[in-house]
């Protein structure tokens, strides 16, 4: 991500918005993958339920940022992600251990 910040400072346009994401992964896919690895079900939540779970700002962020792409960073700045996206790390032993200790 540091590389993207450097490119944005050197070659980005004033006021430009550059996302540092490795892929386009909807929140639903992430939830389904986590649930699959934990052996539980998923379901959609209503906007009211989302507020109860994440608070008003969190619910807004979850609804508004369900899909992000780094098109401008890649095309405009020539940036390429060096690390995998979140979806590909789900199920790793270290993350499973964190999930088990948080319940």
N, C-alpha and C positions, 0 to 999 in steps of 0.2 A: 504494500500500500504506500510505503514511503516513496517508491518510484513514481507512482501516480501523482502524489503531491508535488514532487519535483517537476514533473512534466507540466502539470497545471500551472505552476508558478512561472516556468520558463516559456511555455508555448500556449497556455490556455487564454481564453478571451476573458476580459473583465466581466465579472458577474456570472461566469459560466458555472454550471452545475455538473460535476463529474462523479458518477457512482463508481465505487470500487467493489464490484461483484464479479464472481467468476462464472456465473451462469444465470439463467432465468429459472428460478425455482419458486413456485407459488407456495405460500404458507400452508395450504392444504396438503401438498405433497410432503412437506416436512412433518406435519402432524401425523399423517398416515404412516410414514416411515418410522417415526418414533414409536407410535402405538404398536406397529407390527413387531418391532424389536422388543417392546416391553410386554407384548402379549395381551394388549387391551384394545377396546373398541374406540372409534372416533365418531364424532358427530359434529355437525355445524351448530353454531350458537347464534342466537338472535342478537341484535344490537344491544338489547337490554342486558342479556346474560354476559356479553363481552365487557360491558361497563363494570359489572359485578366482579368479573375475573381480573381484568387489567386496569380498571379505572377509566375515567372518561378519555384522558389523553392516550393511554395505551390502546383502548378500543379503536380510537381514531387512527392511530398509527398502524395497527394490525389490519384495519380495513383499507387504508390508503396505500400501504406498502406491500401488498401481497405479491406483487411482481415487479422486480427491478431488473434492468439491463444496463450494461455499461457501454452502450453504443457510442455515445459521444466521446467517452474516454478512449475507446478503442479506435474509432475512426478519426476523431479529431486530433488525438495526441499520440496515437500509435501504441498505446498501453496494452499490455497483455497480462492477464492474471498469472501469477506464478504458483498459486496454491489452489487446491480443490475447493469446490463450493460446499456449503453446509450439508446438503443432502448426501454427499458422498462420505461424510464423516460419521453419519448416524449409525449406531451399532458398534462403534469402536469400543473396546473394552474399557478404556478410561472414561468414556462418557456414560456407559452403562453403570459403572461404579458410582459416578456422581449421582445419577438418577436414583439408584437404589438407596443411597444415603440421604437423599432429600425427602423421602417418603416417610 
